[in-house]
């Protein structure tokens, strides 16, 4: 026996099978947006790290030119 899928919204559980097609579609769209946001935040972290690395390397390169 498989357990019926539910979703919790504002501390209330809803059975997906009881929801309208529009509600399920909206939940799916919200899930896509959430996942895309998480992916973009990870990408921003990677870009920030890359920028910090390039900045540190540039500082070292400039210091070499001063010596």
Residue frames relative to the residue before (quaternion, step in Angstrom):
aa qw qx qy qz dx dy dz
X 1.0000 0.0000 0.0000 0.0000 0.00 0.00 0.00
X 0.2464 -0.7792 0.5603 0.1352 3.58 -0.81 1.01
X 0.4653 -0.6764 0.5005 0.2747 3.50 -1.09 0.77
X 0.4791 -0.6776 0.4795 0.2854 3.56 -0.94 0.88
X 0.4640 -0.6896 0.4845 0.2727 3.55 -0.97 0.89
X 0.0627 -0.7827 0.6192 0.0048 3.52 -1.03 0.91
X 0.1813 -0.7396 0.6324 0.1420 3.51 -1.34 0.26
X 0.2826 -0.7503 0.5747 0.1641 3.56 -1.05 0.81
X 0.0336 0.7714 -0.6317 0.0691 3.53 -0.82 1.11
X 0.8345 -0.0602 -0.0172 0.5474 3.56 -0.70 1.13
X 0.6979 -0.5127 0.2479 0.4343 3.55 0.87 1.09
X 0.6330 0.4779 -0.3598 0.4913 3.57 1.16 0.46
X 0.3404 -0.7480 0.5384 0.1863 3.57 -0.92 0.95
X 0.0913 -0.7774 0.6219 0.0243 3.53 -1.04 0.93
X 0.3818 -0.6792 0.5725 0.2551 3.56 -1.03 0.78
X 0.4840 -0.6801 0.4612 0.3007 3.56 -0.80 0.97
X 0.6412 0.5439 -0.3270 0.4314 3.57 1.03 -0.72
X 0.6612 0.4990 -0.3058 0.4692 3.60 1.22 -0.39
X 0.6137 0.5806 -0.3433 0.4104 3.59 1.22 -0.33
X 0.5553 -0.5929 0.4655 0.3514 3.53 -1.22 0.51
X 0.6500 -0.4996 0.3913 0.4181 3.56 -1.27 0.34
X 0.6293 0.5382 -0.3332 0.4509 3.59 1.01 -0.79
X 0.6518 0.5081 -0.3169 0.4653 3.59 0.94 -0.85
X 0.6592 0.4972 -0.3084 0.4723 3.59 0.92 -0.89
X 0.6371 0.5205 -0.3258 0.4659 3.59 0.99 -0.81
X 0.6567 0.5054 -0.3089 0.4668 3.59 0.96 -0.84
X 0.6282 0.5207 -0.3292 0.4753 3.58 1.01 -0.78
X 0.6530 0.5087 -0.3126 0.4659 3.58 0.95 -0.85
X 0.6562 0.4999 -0.3136 0.4703 3.59 0.97 -0.81
X 0.6401 0.5168 -0.3213 0.4690 3.57 1.01 -0.80
X 0.6295 0.5282 -0.3272 0.4665 3.57 1.04 -0.76
X 0.6457 0.5125 -0.3174 0.4688 3.58 0.97 -0.83
X 0.6510 0.5114 -0.3108 0.4671 3.58 0.96 -0.88
X 0.6458 0.5232 -0.3164 0.4573 3.58 0.93 -0.90
X 0.6829 0.4855 -0.2871 0.4642 3.58 0.89 -0.94
X 0.6431 0.5126 -0.3218 0.4691 3.59 1.00 -0.79
X 0.6324 0.5317 -0.3241 0.4607 3.58 1.00 -0.85
X 0.6551 0.5065 -0.3117 0.4660 3.58 0.92 -0.90
X 0.6465 0.5191 -0.3124 0.4638 3.56 0.99 -0.83
X 0.6728 0.4920 -0.2971 0.4658 3.58 0.93 -0.88
X 0.6316 0.5215 -0.3394 0.4626 3.60 1.02 -0.71
X 0.6283 0.5112 -0.3341 0.4819 3.59 1.06 -0.71
X 0.6506 0.5142 -0.3156 0.4612 3.56 0.98 -0.83
X 0.6207 0.5308 -0.3354 0.4696 3.59 1.04 -0.76
X 0.6343 0.5255 -0.3290 0.4619 3.60 0.96 -0.82
X 0.6467 0.5109 -0.3115 0.4730 3.58 0.98 -0.86
X 0.6770 0.4908 -0.2950 0.4624 3.59 0.91 -0.88
X 0.6174 0.5305 -0.3450 0.4673 3.59 1.04 -0.72
X 0.6614 0.5015 -0.3064 0.4661 3.58 0.93 -0.89
X 0.6420 0.5144 -0.3229 0.4680 3.57 0.96 -0.83
X 0.6538 0.5149 -0.3150 0.4563 3.57 0.93 -0.86
X 0.6465 0.5114 -0.3163 0.4695 3.59 0.97 -0.83
X 0.6462 0.5187 -0.3144 0.4632 3.59 1.01 -0.83
X 0.6710 0.4846 -0.3014 0.4734 3.59 0.89 -0.91
X 0.6339 0.5314 -0.3281 0.4562 3.58 1.01 -0.77
X 0.6578 0.4997 -0.3066 0.4729 3.58 0.95 -0.87
X 0.6546 0.5024 -0.3141 0.4696 3.60 0.97 -0.82
X 0.6337 0.5234 -0.3337 0.4616 3.59 1.01 -0.77
X 0.6357 0.5255 -0.3333 0.4568 3.59 0.95 -0.83
X 0.6506 0.5032 -0.3160 0.4729 3.59 0.95 -0.83
X 0.6568 0.5141 -0.3081 0.4576 3.58 0.95 -0.87
X 0.6616 0.4990 -0.3056 0.4690 3.58 0.98 -0.80
X 0.6314 0.5301 -0.3276 0.4614 3.56 1.07 -0.75
X 0.6099 0.5499 -0.3495 0.4512 3.59 1.08 -0.70
X 0.6737 0.5135 -0.2870 0.4473 3.56 1.01 -0.83
X 0.6420 0.5342 -0.3187 0.4482 3.60 1.18 -0.48
X 0.6770 0.5607 -0.2813 0.3848 3.55 1.20 -0.55
